[in-house]
Each structure stands twice: as structure tokens, then as C-alpha cells.
Amino acid sequence: MEKYMLPCLNKELFGLECYGCGGQRAMALLLKGDFAAAFQMFPAIYPLLFLLGFLILNLFFKFKHDYTVKIGLIIFTAVIMIVSYLYKINQLIN
């Protein structure tokens, strides 16, 4: 399955991983049922899937404070992506 995955251009061109590196592999691990390995590969996989699910659900059902929930989920997911990226970079340096 990994031979069909798209390469990270940032990693190929500059040698550094991007914020989304590991997302495809984490999704593949998730589909295989390896939930812990998916989280280790890309910690933002679960908030990202929750956000995506909420956005799709919100297309069909309107909620009272949907805008606030969307913004909160986006910020939460972005913070997790940034923190995990900084952790990866710190592991490379040390």
C-alpha cells in the first residue's frame, strides 16, 4: 500500500518533514486497525478525522453554535499538528 502513497515534496526538496508528514501512513495504519501506531505516526489524525466528520455532518444538520465548534476544532487540530511537528524536529536535532 505504501508504494501508492504520494511523496512529501517538502521532504524531497528540503530534507525536512512538513506538518502533514505521516498523515497518509497514519490513515493506512488506521484502516488496518493499528490505532496506537497511527497516533504515533501522526498525532493529529484523530482530531483531523473528528473535524472532517463534524464538517460533513454539518452539511446536513445545522447546529446552534456550529461556527464556534468548527473554529475550536480547527485551532485544536492546528495546535496538535504544530506541537507534534516541533517534537519531531527536536528529536532530529538531538
C-alpha positions in Angstrom: 0.0 0.0 0.0 2.9 2.4 0.7 4.0 2.2 -2.9 0.9 4.1 -3.9 1.3 6.9 -1.4 2.3 10.4 -2.5 5.8 11.6 -1.6 6.3 14.7 0.5 7.7 17.3 -1.7 9.0 19.4 1.2 10.9 16.4 2.5 12.3 15.6 -1.0 13.3 19.2 -1.8 14.5 20.5 1.5 15.1 17.3 3.6 12.7 18.4 6.3 9.3 16.9 7.1 6.2 19.1 6.8 3.3 19.4 9.2 1.4 16.7 7.4 4.1 14.2 7.1 2.9 10.8 8.3 -0.7 11.5 7.6 -1.1 9.1 4.7 0.8 6.3 6.6 -1.3 7.0 9.7 -4.5 6.7 7.7 -3.2 3.4 6.3 -2.5 2.1 9.8 -5.9 3.3 10.9 -7.5 1.3 8.2 -5.5 -1.8 9.2 -6.8 -1.3 12.8 -3.5 -0.3 14.3 -4.8 2.7 16.2 -1.8 3.3 18.5 0.7 3.2 15.7 -1.5 5.6 13.7 -1.4 8.0 16.6 2.4 7.7 16.9 2.9 8.2 13.2 0.7 11.4 13.1 -0.9 12.5 16.4 -3.3 14.9 14.7 -5.1 12.0 12.9 -7.9 11.7 15.4 -8.7 15.4 15.8 -8.5 15.8 12.0 -10.9 13.0 11.4 -13.2 14.4 14.1 -13.1 17.8 12.4 -13.8 16.2 9.0 -16.7 14.2 10.4 -18.2 17.3 12.0 -17.9 19.3 8.8 -19.6 16.6 6.8 -22.3 16.2 9.4 -22.8 20.0 9.5 -23.5 20.0 5.8 -26.7 18.0 6.5 -27.6 19.2 10.0 -27.2 22.8 11.2 -26.2 23.2 14.8 -26.7 26.3 17.0 -23.0 27.1 17.6 -21.5 25.3 14.7 -19.2 28.1 13.7 -17.7 28.2 17.2 -17.2 24.4 17.2 -15.6 24.5 13.8 -13.1 27.2 14.8 -12.4 25.4 18.1 -11.7 22.1 16.3 -9.5 23.8 13.7 -7.4 25.6 16.3 -7.2 22.4 18.4 -6.1 20.4 15.4 -3.6 23.0 14.3 -2.1 23.2 17.8 -1.6 19.4 17.8 0.0 19.5 14.4 2.4 22.2 15.4 3.4 20.6 18.7 4.0 17.2 17.1 6.0 18.9 14.3 8.2 20.7 16.8 8.6 17.5 18.8 9.7 15.7 15.6 12.2 18.5 14.7 13.5 18.5 18.3 14.1 14.7 18.0 16.0 15.2 14.8 18.3 17.9 16.3 19.1 15.9 19.5 
